[in-house]
């Protein structure tokens, strides 16, 4: 059993498609269809989870009153600190967001509800031969995990604590990859056809995993590697000889992320 599409349509409309965390305006589903938020249970749906209420029925656990929409980051935060973020506190945050941004349901809300429900149910574990632990902030640990999907391609969501799970870090790595591809592809002296995906494969080879799956601690080394590759391109060398400054991790990342520190 889980939330119904009707329930999520209502939740989405009353949230205004925004994370309920105060002072935060990140959309739950971006206009391009990228999912940045999650359906969260105020009282955990399973015993042992944050704020679990044994007196709730299964219907209540997946009902509108027990659900709130949060971005992935704030979902992790509230579930890792249940003492600070009590059920009452989350219910109040939900009411505040509904009062600020709530609106009548629209025809497109059904589409977004399906996206959110699909994301909620995106992993099915079958025939597990080890111990499976699903514990906020959402990691699954097991000796064997068999994933069955009806889709042709399986997309793995970056785990908490990875570069891919940090939106600012992820955007900056993508920015560096884009800048490298822009500079390198413009080199007409290349003997071979340029491959836009090669740089990501090189990062994976150098660091042992796709960059989105690397720990956030690897963010600076990955940036340094990409900046080094950018610096070796003909355009970067030409720009540097003309007095243009070279890339620096903190200066450029600060500009892209809006960090004023």
TAQUIGI-V278163 format. One record per backbone hydrogen bond with DSSP energy under -1.0 kcal/mol. NH is the residue of the N-H (numbers start at 1). CO is the residue of the C=O. If there is no record, write none. Layout:
# TAQUIGI-V278163
NH & CO
NH & CO
This chain:
# TAQUIGI-V278163
8 & 4
9 & 5
10 & 6
11 & 7
12 & 8
13 & 9
14 & 10
15 & 11
17 & 12
19 & 26
20 & 69
24 & 21
28 & 17
30 & 34
33 & 30
36 & 28
37 & 28
38 & 70
40 & 68
42 & 66
44 & 50
49 & 46
52 & 49
56 & 53
61 & 57
62 & 58
63 & 60
66 & 63
67 & 64
68 & 40
70 & 38
72 & 36
75 & 71
76 & 72
77 & 73
78 & 74
79 & 75
80 & 76
85 & 81
90 & 86
91 & 87
92 & 88
93 & 89
94 & 90
95 & 91
96 & 92
97 & 93
98 & 94
99 & 95
100 & 96
101 & 97
102 & 98
109 & 106
112 & 108
113 & 109
114 & 110
115 & 111
116 & 112
117 & 113
118 & 114
119 & 115
120 & 116
121 & 117
122 & 119
126 & 146
135 & 139
138 & 135
139 & 135
162 & 159
163 & 214
164 & 212
166 & 163
170 & 166
171 & 167
172 & 168
173 & 169
174 & 170
175 & 171
176 & 172
177 & 173
178 & 174
179 & 175
180 & 176
181 & 177
182 & 178
183 & 179
184 & 180
185 & 181
187 & 184
188 & 186
190 & 187
201 & 197
202 & 198
203 & 199
204 & 200
205 & 201
206 & 202
207 & 203
208 & 204
213 & 210
216 & 161
218 & 215
219 & 216
222 & 218
223 & 219
224 & 220
225 & 221
226 & 222
227 & 223
228 & 224
229 & 225
230 & 226
231 & 227
233 & 230
237 & 233
238 & 234
239 & 235
240 & 236
241 & 237
242 & 238
243 & 240
244 & 239
252 & 248
253 & 249
254 & 250
255 & 251
256 & 252
257 & 253
258 & 254
